[in-house]
Amino acid sequence: MANAEYIYGIHPVIEVLSSGKRRVWQLFVDRAKRGPQFITLARAAGRRGIGLTRVDRSELEKMVPRGANHQGVALKTEGAEVLTLASALEDETDMKNAVWLALDEITDPQNLGSVLRSAACLGASTVVLPSRRSAGLGATVSRTACGALEHVRVAEAGNLNQAIRELKQKGFWIYGADTAGKPLGQVGWNKPMLLVIGSEGGGMHALTAKNCDELVAIPHKGGVESLNAACACAVILYDIALKK
């Protein structure tokens, strides 16, 4: 069965079953678990025409990463769809107001999942990932994203800077998150737009920053030097949403 994976956690599993975007094969539930949430799961599985199999907790834990909080449920499904940049552009339904993200070497799956969740909550429609030096869309990302992968497009780019240049040709304004950038309160966002978030260790690559139309920064009031990538992304997306 090609490209199969196990999604775990009650909310991510319900989102996958309800969205209908992926093929699904089997729902596994801890035989000791009961309650309204599991009735909802069973009904959602029934609507997709798949079976619910009760298993021992030990069997369920073989399907998920070691120590994962699976909440007594795992779903065997195909992996999340990854588009080409061209396909993502074709699928964009509101190009005039499009807000896209690009992640420059975000390698931690929990960070990537958090970014996807912020994107879904705050109006970004597409996340562009480089094909190398980026976290993959596995079970940990799906769990952390808490269903967001069913609502946000993910596009893969062999070369992030080439993707930026292509999007510029399509009329996108390119913004990069950088501590040396213009404070958010002074930024007027132009759309369609791409917001580039760099890695926590080194930020954006120098060439990527150079390819941005404008660098933007979150004002700080002391304490820690900077926010992590996922938190910074959420703050900036909220500012964009406020100024729409």
C-alpha positions, 0 to 999 in steps of 0.5 A, spaced: 500 500 500 503 506 497 504 512 501 500 509 507 501 512 514 498 512 521 495 519 523 493 519 531 490 523 535 482 524 536 482 531 532 487 530 527 483 523 525 476 526 525 479 532 520 482 527 515 475 523 515 471 529 515 475 532 509 475 527 504 481 529 501 485 523 503 484 515 501 483 512 508 483 504 509 482 503 517 480 506 523 484 503 530 481 504 537 483 502 543 478 497 546 478 500 553 476 507 550 469 509 550 465 516 550 462 521 545 468 522 541 469 515 539 462 515 537 463 521 533 469 517 530 465 511 528 460 515 525 465 519 521 469 512 519 462 509 517 461 515 512 467 514 509 465 506 508 471 504 512 471 499 518 473 501 526 477 495 529 478 495 536 485 493 538 489 493 545 493 499 547 500 495 545 498 494 538 496 501 537 502 504 540 506 500 535 502 504 529 505 511 532 511 514 534 514 512 541 511 516 546 506 519 542 499 522 545 495 518 540 489 518 545 487 511 543 486 512 536 490 511 529 487 512 522 491 508 516 491 513 511 495 516 505 500 521 506 498 528 505 498 531 498 504 535 496 503 540 490 508 543 485 508 550 485 505 551 479 499 546 481 498 550 487 498 557 483 492 553 479 489 551 485 489 558 488 482 561 489 483 568 491 489 570 488 488 578 489 488 577 496 493 570 497 497 570 503 502 564 502 508 562 507 515 559 505 519 556 510 527 556 509 529 550 513 524 549 518 527 542 520 523 540 526 516 537 525 513 540 531 515 547 529 512 545 522 506 543 525 505 549 529 506 553 523 501 549 519 496 550 524 497 558 524 496 558 517 489 555 517 487 559 523 490 566 520 488 565 513 494 563 509 492 558 504 499 555 501 505 553 505 511 552 500 517 548 503 524 546 500 525 539 498 531 539 502 533 541 509 525 541 511 521 537 516 517 532 512 509 531 512 509 525 517 505 523 523 508 528 528 507 534 523 499 532 522 498 531 530 501 538 531 498 541 526 491 538 529 487 537 522 490 543 519 493 539 513 486 538 511 485 545 510 492 548 507 495 547 501 503 544 501 507 546 495 514 543 494 520 547 491 526 544 489 530 551 490 526 556 494 529 562 491 527 560 484 520 559 487 520 566 490 522 569 483 517 565 480 512 568 485 514 575 483 513 574 476 506 572 478 505 579 482 507 576 489 510 581 494 515 578 498 516 579 505 521 576 510 521 575 517 528 578 520 530 581 526 533 587 522 527 589 519 521 594 519 517 593 525 510 590 524 506 596 526 509 600 520 508 595 515 503 595 510 502 589 507 501 588 499 497 582 496 498 577 493 504 576 498 509 571 500 512 571 507 518 567 508 520 564 515 527 562 516 530 557 521 531 558 528 538 557 528 540 562 522 534 565 520 533 566 512 539 565 508 542 571 505 540 570 498 533 569 500 533 575 504 536 579 498 530 576 494 525 579 499 521 586 497 521 588 505 524 585 511 519 585 517 520 584 525 516 583 531 518 589 536 521 586 542 521 589 549 526 585 553 527 578 555 529 573 550 532 575 544 527 572 539 521 568 538 521 561 535 519 560 528 512 558 529 510 563 534 513 569 530 509 566 524 503 566 528 504 573 530 506 576 523 500 572 520 495 575 525 498 582 524 497 581 516 489 578 518 488 585 522 490 589 516 486 586 511 
